[in-house]
Amino acid sequence: MFKRALVSMDLSPATEALVASLPGLKDYGVEEIILVHVAKPVSYPVSQSIAQVEALRQRLGRLKEALEKTGFSVEVDVPIGAPAVEVAREAEERGADVVVLGSRSHSRAREAFVGSVAWEVVRRSLVPVLLQRIEASRPDPEAALEIRASGLPDRVIHPTDFSPVAERAFAWVEALARRNVNHFVLLHVHPVGDETARTEAKIQLEALAERLTAAGATDVKVELRGGSPSEEILGMGGRNPDHLVVMGTHGKGFFPGIVLGSESRQVVRRAGAPVLLVPAIEED
């Protein structure tokens, strides 16, 4: 499914939780990891900038050694520049199949999940972006941070508007079925009162369900709902850390415009589940 993952590290207190979760990527087929930390441009002498980058490389090197002991092939890099720009560039140049980001709230608002850098990475990336939620292990300011989701999900939730990018996202849903994930929810939110749209959507959802069954899934639920897409996704299990939401970043109606639109942003901000966001354009 994915062989080569680029993992963006901010070297904050959340880093330990993110690194601890990475062995779970093996379930997705990942064999190679690229650890990237983007250093800020500095105005002081070049010699000091070089020393800063070298110190960061050493920190990543220690993480590299730990991950290599779990069986991964690991590379590290410390580019200098704007974080989102450099992460997207590194993913493209190094042939990553997926970008992995750990994201947590830096405010009191528990649902303020994804920061501006993560959103910008999603906007720029040419490959899927897996957002992993990092949160405290218990409601205590001193509690350790953790990622509860690791490895393949118990259930995949796939919202679709049947657009080309939704079809691209569904290809990854099929790949998960081939990796022995058995439980899926296919969701379409249609205009309330439009029975023609409902009937057509039901036919399309059932066709997708047949494809998942052919790929090996044993439990596929088809859900047609009217209302708020984000609320329906969350209600279908998008708050459960053992689930995975897979969706495209653009749409023709369900999620109109870019992923930063209000409905899709609400899903990612409020989901307790990890979210795999698939871009409209990928390089072959």
NORGI-V664178 format. One record per backbone hydrogen bond with DSSP energy under -1.0 kcal/mol. CO is the residue of the C=O (numbers start at 1). NH is the residue of the N-H. Records with the same first field share a line. If there is no record, write none. Layout:
# NORGI-V664178
CO->NH + NH
This chain:
# NORGI-V664178
3->31 + 32
4->97 + 98
5->34
6->100
7->36
12->15
14->18
15->19
16->20
17->21
21->24
22->25
23->26
24->27
25->28 + 30
26->29
28->2
31->73
32->5
33->75
34->7
35->77
36->9
39->81
45->49
46->50
47->51
48->52
49->53
50->54
51->55
52->56
53->57
54->58
55->59
56->60
57->61
58->62
59->63
60->64
61->65
62->66
63->67
64->68
65->69
67->70 + 72
68->71
73->33
75->35
77->37
79->39
82->86
83->87
84->88
85->89
86->90
87->91
88->92
89->93
90->94
91->96
98->6
99->130
100->8
101->132
103->134
109->112
111->113
115->119
116->120
117->121
118->122
119->123
120->124
121->125
128->99
129->277
130->101
131->275
132->103
135->146
138->140
140->143
144->137
146->135
155->244
156->185
157->246
158->187
163->167
164->168
165->169
166->170
167->171
169->173
170->174
171->175
172->176
173->177
174->178
176->181
177->180
182->219
183->156
184->221
185->158
186->223
187->160
188->225
191->194
193->195
194->198
195->199
196->200
197->201
198->202
199->203
200->204
201->205
202->206
203->207
204->208
205->209
206->210
207->211
208->212
209->213
210->214
211->215
212->217
213->216
219->184
221->186
223->188
225->190
228->232
229->233
230->234
231->235
232->236
233->238
234->237
237->240
238->273
240->243
242->154
244->157
245->276
247->278
258->261
261->265
262->266
263->267
264->268
265->269
266->270
267->271
274->245
275->131
276->247
277->129
278->249
